[in-house]
């Protein structure tokens, strides 16, 4: 199972559920916000637990109401919700869920955020701008959360913005497991980092997949325009794999794909944890030289990904999140899941 791979970095078959005791089923409750209901259902299926009974209602004037329809007094509660688009609506819904559970006397409340919105606003890169990631951390803490569980933060230092424990996990085992299972069909491969800042992540994947590493020198001209200057490494005749924490407007990954194909690459496959896919992303990916886009379900796809349906492959992080929730509930180590070659972004 994936949990074996997490500890050994060797691929195994993903089957079976965790064994949950009767007391677990009584004391552990998982609830889902609107945007993450499907992922929460998959997580509950892995844990052999029913999804918590609750609902989110929208009033005509735009206000949100959350109602929990079962007893949570003294329970260990988890509310799963990615703060993806519409970011502000989902963030507000998450805060209301936490407040609702706190006022219902839950013993412990963990905010499970597969995707953490506002993560890119983590510092002051010019005068008179906010650090919104810190503001969001304050809001979650003040709403009553006791703990936060998230995947592949854009900036790892965001963990320090919280005054409560943060379990920062990586989807790297899920992505690495996928490519290891197809290693023999990919031919000679090389992992390419689309920018210098992503070299550590790319190097980790290169080590796990036992292949070479190449680096692209990227220069950003604006928030949506990048220029690829140089390629350090050899890609000719090889299948290029590019990994990142997210694909947003797809400008970087598409320009990188163009450059490596000009340098003689045989094929290009892009992979990321968070399929943000905003702006011209769908158009760029559809028309790009990238043959496959591999991502996870931290952000729901739905009809918005239809333009790239023939290129897109979505992997689930439900088992990974389920393993983490099981460990948190039993006061076990989360970092022990990642012993070996796969690790979080540093």
Backbone torsions as a table, in degrees:
resi	resn	phi	psi	omega
1	UNK	NA	167.6	-177.9
2	UNK	-57.6	-36.0	-178.5
3	UNK	-64.0	-27.6	174.8
4	UNK	-69.9	-41.5	178.3
5	UNK	-62.0	-36.8	-178.8
6	UNK	-58.7	-34.3	-177.1
7	UNK	-91.3	-18.8	-173.0
8	UNK	-121.0	-15.7	-174.1
9	UNK	63.5	17.5	173.0
10	UNK	-105.4	140.8	-176.6
11	UNK	-74.3	138.6	172.6
12	UNK	-138.8	173.5	-176.9
13	UNK	-78.6	139.4	-177.8
14	UNK	-92.0	97.7	-179.4
15	UNK	-142.8	161.5	170.5
16	UNK	82.4	164.2	178.5
17	UNK	-115.7	163.0	172.5
18	UNK	-72.2	146.9	176.0
19	UNK	-83.7	117.5	179.9
20	UNK	-109.4	129.9	179.4
21	UNK	-75.9	168.2	178.3
22	UNK	-61.5	-36.9	179.3
23	UNK	-67.5	-35.3	176.0
24	UNK	-61.3	-45.6	-178.2
25	UNK	-64.0	-23.9	180.0
26	UNK	-88.4	-32.3	-172.7
27	UNK	-102.6	-18.7	-177.6
28	UNK	-101.1	122.4	-178.5
29	UNK	-127.2	130.3	178.0
30	UNK	-118.6	125.2	179.1
31	UNK	-115.5	158.2	-176.7
32	UNK	-126.5	134.0	169.3
33	UNK	-79.6	171.5	-173.2
34	UNK	-56.0	-47.7	-172.8
35	UNK	-74.7	-17.3	-173.9
36	UNK	-120.3	21.3	-177.0
37	UNK	-63.5	-43.6	-178.5
38	UNK	-63.2	-43.6	177.9
39	UNK	-64.6	-39.8	179.0
40	UNK	-63.8	-38.5	178.3
41	UNK	-63.9	-40.6	178.2
42	UNK	-66.1	-39.8	178.4
43	UNK	-63.5	-44.5	178.7
44	UNK	-64.2	-35.8	177.7
45	UNK	-63.0	-40.2	177.8
46	UNK	-65.3	-37.2	-179.1
47	UNK	-85.0	-3.8	-176.4
48	UNK	56.7	43.7	178.4
49	UNK	-123.1	147.4	173.0
50	UNK	-76.0	148.2	174.8
51	UNK	-67.7	138.3	-179.5
52	UNK	-57.6	145.2	-178.1
53	UNK	-86.6	113.8	179.7
54	UNK	-167.4	165.6	-177.1
55	UNK	-147.4	150.4	174.7
56	UNK	-111.9	125.7	-178.6
57	UNK	-115.0	143.6	177.7
58	UNK	-114.0	125.7	177.0
59	UNK	-84.1	157.3	-179.5
60	UNK	-57.0	-28.1	-178.9
61	UNK	-86.1	5.2	176.4
62	UNK	97.8	-7.3	179.5
63	UNK	-72.1	154.0	-179.0
64	UNK	-113.1	137.1	175.5
65	UNK	-125.6	130.9	175.3
66	UNK	-112.7	134.1	178.2
67	UNK	-131.6	124.1	176.3
68	UNK	-91.5	126.3	-172.4
69	UNK	-103.1	21.9	174.8
70	UNK	-149.3	165.3	-176.8
71	UNK	-73.9	125.4	177.9
72	UNK	-119.9	7.0	-178.0
73	UNK	-58.9	124.1	178.2
74	UNK	75.1	8.2	-178.7
75	UNK	-93.8	159.2	174.4
76	UNK	-91.7	106.5	-170.3
77	UNK	-109.8	140.9	178.5
78	UNK	-126.8	128.8	176.1
79	UNK	-117.6	120.4	-174.4
80	UNK	-102.0	123.2	179.4
81	UNK	-162.6	119.9	173.6
82	UNK	-80.9	133.5	178.6
83	UNK	-90.3	60.7	178.8
84	UNK	-93.8	-172.9	-179.8
85	UNK	-63.6	131.2	-3.6
86	UNK	-74.9	113.2	-169.3
87	UNK	-58.3	-49.6	-175.3
88	UNK	-67.0	-37.8	177.4
89	UNK	-63.8	-44.7	-179.3
90	UNK	-68.7	-37.7	177.6
91	UNK	-63.3	-45.4	179.4
92	UNK	-63.5	-39.9	177.7
93	UNK	-61.5	-41.9	178.5
94	UNK	-61.0	-45.1	179.8
95	UNK	-62.0	-39.5	-179.8
96	UNK	-69.0	-39.1	175.2
97	UNK	-58.4	-46.8	-178.5
98	UNK	-62.6	-45.4	179.5
99	UNK	-62.6	-40.1	179.0
100	UNK	-61.8	-45.7	-179.7
101	UNK	-66.7	-37.6	178.5
102	UNK	-64.0	-43.8	-179.4
103	UNK	-72.6	-16.4	174.9
104	UNK	-90.7	8.9	173.5
105	UNK	70.6	33.7	172.3
106	UNK	-62.6	143.1	-177.7
107	UNK	-70.7	-44.1	179.3
108	UNK	-144.3	138.5	-178.5
109	UNK	-122.5	121.8	177.2
110	UNK	-113.5	123.8	175.5
111	UNK	-85.5	112.7	178.7
112	UNK	-95.8	108.9	-175.2
113	UNK	-117.2	88.2	179.0
114	UNK	-54.9	-37.1	174.3
115	UNK	-126.5	127.1	-177.7
116	UNK	-101.2	104.2	178.5
117	UNK	-67.9	156.8	-178.3
118	UNK	70.3	10.2	-178.2
119	UNK	-64.3	-24.5	-178.7
120	UNK	-80.6	-10.4	175.1
121	UNK	-97.9	65.7	-171.4
122	UNK	-106.7	2.0	-178.3
123	UNK	-161.7	165.9	174.9
124	UNK	-91.3	102.4	179.6
125	UNK	-93.7	-1.1	172.4
126	UNK	-158.8	172.4	-177.2
127	UNK	-70.6	149.1	172.8
128	UNK	58.7	44.0	172.2
129	UNK	-126.6	154.2	-177.8
130	UNK	-84.8	169.0	168.1
131	UNK	-110.9	82.4	-169.6
132	UNK	-68.1	-29.0	177.6
133	UNK	-61.0	-36.2	176.7
134	UNK	-68.8	-40.6	177.2
135	UNK	-60.1	-44.5	178.9
136	UNK	-62.5	-41.3	177.1
137	UNK	-60.3	-42.0	178.1
138	UNK	-63.1	-42.1	-179.2
139	UNK	-62.4	-44.4	-179.3
140	UNK	-64.6	-41.6	179.0
141	UNK	-64.6	-48.0	-177.0
142	UNK	-69.5	-23.0	178.9
143	UNK	-71.4	-19.4	175.4
144	UNK	122.9	7.0	178.6
145	UNK	-69.0	140.6	177.2
146	UNK	-96.4	-18.4	-174.1
147	UNK	-160.6	155.7	177.5
148	UNK	-129.3	136.6	175.3
149	UNK	-122.6	123.1	-177.0
150	UNK	-142.8	166.3	-178.6
151	UNK	-120.8	133.3	170.9
152	UNK	42.0	66.6	172.5
153	UNK	-59.6	140.6	179.5
154	UNK	-60.7	-33.6	176.1
155	UNK	-130.9	116.7	-173.7
156	UNK	-62.2	-24.9	-177.4
157	UNK	-68.1	-10.4	177.9
158	UNK	-60.7	-25.3	175.1
159	UNK	-53.2	-36.9	-178.4
160	UNK	-75.5	-8.8	177.5
161	UNK	-75.4	-18.8	-177.8
162	UNK	-93.3	145.9	173.1
163	UNK	-100.3	15.2	175.5
164	UNK	-126.2	163.0	-179.7
165	UNK	-61.0	139.5	177.0
166	UNK	-124.5	125.1	174.0
167	UNK	-101.0	106.2	-177.1
168	UNK	-99.6	111.4	-177.4
169	UNK	-107.9	169.3	178.6
170	UNK	-122.5	143.5	173.8
171	UNK	-85.7	5.7	-178.3
172	UNK	-54.6	-40.4	178.1
173	UNK	-60.1	-36.6	-179.6
174	UNK	-67.9	-46.4	-179.9
175	UNK	-68.4	-42.9	-179.6
176	UNK	-64.3	-39.4	178.2
177	UNK	-60.4	-40.4	179.6
178	UNK	-62.5	-48.1	-176.4
179	UNK	-74.7	-32.4	175.7
180	UNK	-64.1	-36.5	-179.7
181	UNK	-68.8	-18.5	-179.2
182	UNK	-115.8	15.2	-173.9
183	UNK	-57.1	-41.0	-175.8
184	UNK	-70.7	-21.0	-177.9
185	UNK	-91.1	-10.2	-175.5
186	UNK	-88.0	-12.3	-177.7
187	UNK	72.2	-149.5	178.2
188	UNK	-77.7	123.8	-174.8
189	UNK	-119.5	159.8	173.4
190	UNK	-143.7	135.3	175.7
191	UNK	-88.5	127.2	-179.2
192	UNK	-113.3	126.6	173.5
193	UNK	-85.9	120.2	-177.1
194	UNK	-70.7	-10.5	174.0
195	UNK	-156.5	164.6	-176.3
196	UNK	-64.5	-34.0	-177.9
197	UNK	-66.5	-15.7	-177.3
198	UNK	-102.4	11.1	-173.5
199	UNK	-62.1	-40.9	-178.6
200	UNK	-61.0	-43.9	179.3
201	UNK	-64.3	-46.7	179.9
202	UNK	-61.5	-39.9	179.6
203	UNK	-64.5	-38.1	177.3
204	UNK	-61.0	-45.3	178.9
205	UNK	-66.3	-38.3	178.4
206	UNK	-61.6	-39.0	178.5
207	UNK	-67.2	-43.1	-179.3
208	UNK	-65.7	-40.8	-178.4
209	UNK	-87.1	-3.9	177.7
210	UNK	54.5	59.5	179.1
211	UNK	-142.7	177.4	-178.3
212	UNK	-78.6	165.7	179.7
213	UNK	-122.6	139.1	173.1
214	UNK	-129.8	155.8	-175.0
215	UNK	-131.7	138.1	176.5
216	UNK	-105.8	136.1	175.2
217	UNK	-88.1	106.7	-176.7
218	UNK	-104.2	137.8	174.6
219	UNK	-121.3	120.4	-179.2
220	UNK	-87.4	125.7	178.3
221	UNK	-91.9	-32.1	178.0
222	UNK	-157.6	-175.3	-179.0
223	UNK	-64.3	-20.4	-177.3
224	UNK	-123.1	-3.2	-177.5
225	UNK	-123.0	130.6	177.2
226	UNK	-131.2	156.1	177.0
227	UNK	-125.5	127.9	177.8
228	UNK	-91.5	119.1	-173.3
229	UNK	-93.4	-59.1	-172.8
230	UNK	-136.5	157.0	175.2
231	UNK	-119.0	123.3	178.3
232	UNK	-105.4	110.4	-177.9
233	UNK	126.5	175.5	-174.8
234	UNK	-113.0	125.8	179.8
235	UNK	-123.7	-6.8	-173.6
236	UNK	-59.2	127.7	178.0
237	UNK	74.7	8.9	-176.5
238	UNK	-114.4	159.8	171.3
239	UNK	-86.7	123.5	-177.6
240	UNK	-93.5	130.5	173.6
241	UNK	-113.0	128.9	178.3
242	UNK	-121.9	128.2	-177.7
243	UNK	-118.9	141.0	174.2
244	UNK	-151.8	166.7	179.8
245	UNK	-74.1	-29.3	179.0
246	UNK	-153.2	155.2	167.0
247	UNK	-116.1	116.5	-176.2
248	UNK	-101.8	-85.3	177.6
249	UNK	-88.1	-8.5	177.4
250	UNK	70.9	8.8	179.3
251	UNK	-62.8	-46.5	-177.8
252	UNK	-63.2	-51.0	-173.5
253	UNK	-68.1	-34.8	-179.6
254	UNK	-72.3	-39.7	176.2
255	UNK	-66.4	-37.6	177.8
256	UNK	-64.7	-41.0	178.8
257	UNK	-62.5	-40.8	178.4
258	UNK	-61.4	-42.6	-178.4
259	UNK	-65.9	-47.1	-176.7
260	UNK	-68.1	-32.3	176.6
261	UNK	-69.2	-35.4	174.9
262	UNK	-64.7	-27.6	179.3
263	UNK	-87.9	5.6	173.2
264	UNK	101.4	11.6	178.1
265	UNK	-62.8	147.4	-178.8
266	UNK	-82.2	-35.9	-176.8
267	UNK	-158.6	159.1	178.4
268	UNK	-133.1	128.2	175.8
269	UNK	-124.0	127.5	179.1
270	UNK	-105.6	142.1	179.7
271	UNK	-138.8	143.9	177.7
272	UNK	-152.9	164.4	176.0
273	UNK	-81.1	-48.8	-171.5
274	UNK	-109.3	113.4	177.3
275	UNK	-84.9	76.5	-177.6
276	UNK	-66.0	-48.8	171.6
277	UNK	47.6	72.6	179.1
278	UNK	-119.4	170.1	177.7
279	UNK	61.0	-125.9	-178.0
280	UNK	-90.4	15.5	-173.8
281	UNK	-56.6	-49.3	-177.0
282	UNK	-62.0	-44.8	179.6
283	UNK	-63.6	-43.7	-179.4
284	UNK	-64.2	-45.5	-178.5
285	UNK	-66.7	-38.7	-180.0
286	UNK	-63.8	-39.8	-175.9
287	UNK	-92.3	-4.1	-176.1
288	UNK	-77.7	173.1	177.3
289	UNK	-84.4	2.9	177.8
290	UNK	-72.9	125.2	-176.6
291	UNK	-85.5	-26.6	-177.1
292	UNK	-148.2	139.9	175.4
293	UNK	-119.5	115.3	-178.5
294	UNK	-107.3	125.1	-177.9
295	UNK	-143.1	-178.2	179.7
296	UNK	-116.0	179.0	-176.9
297	UNK	-100.0	30.1	175.0
298	UNK	-63.8	-29.1	175.0
299	UNK	-121.7	128.6	-178.5
300	UNK	-64.8	142.5	-179.0
301	UNK	-88.3	-66.9	179.6
302	UNK	67.0	-153.1	-176.0
303	UNK	-71.6	-18.2	-177.1
304	UNK	-65.6	-23.4	-179.0
305	UNK	-93.5	6.2	-178.2
306	UNK	-56.8	-37.8	-179.6
307	UNK	-60.2	-23.5	-179.7
308	UNK	-118.3	25.2	-177.0
309	UNK	-57.5	-33.6	-178.3
310	UNK	-75.1	-15.8	179.2
311	UNK	-104.6	-19.1	-167.4
312	UNK	-89.1	135.8	171.9
313	UNK	-131.5	123.1	-175.0
314	UNK	-108.3	124.1	176.4
315	UNK	-102.0	150.9	-179.0
316	UNK	-99.6	139.4	174.7
317	UNK	-99.7	14.3	-175.9
318	UNK	-60.4	-42.9	-179.7
319	UNK	-65.0	-42.5	179.1
320	UNK	-60.1	-47.0	179.1
321	UNK	-66.7	-39.7	178.2
322	UNK	-60.6	-42.4	177.1
323	UNK	-60.9	-41.3	-178.9
324	UNK	-66.5	-45.0	179.1
325	UNK	-61.1	-42.4	177.9
326	UNK	-59.1	-42.6	-179.2
327	UNK	-70.0	-41.5	178.4
328	UNK	-62.0	-43.9	-178.6
329	UNK	-60.3	-34.2	-178.6
330	UNK	-99.9	15.5	177.3
331	UNK	55.6	43.7	178.4
332	UNK	-108.4	165.0	-176.4
333	UNK	-71.2	134.9	172.4
334	UNK	-85.3	-39.0	-177.7
335	UNK	-62.9	-24.5	178.5
336	UNK	-64.1	-19.9	176.8
337	UNK	-65.6	-24.5	-169.8
338	UNK	-112.8	29.1	174.4
339	UNK	-69.3	136.0	179.7
340	UNK	116.0	-145.6	-171.7
341	UNK	-87.3	-12.8	-179.9
342	UNK	-101.3	135.4	-174.8
343	UNK	-151.9	170.8	179.4
344	UNK	-79.7	165.3	179.0
345	UNK	-70.0	130.6	-179.5
346	UNK	-110.1	NA	NA
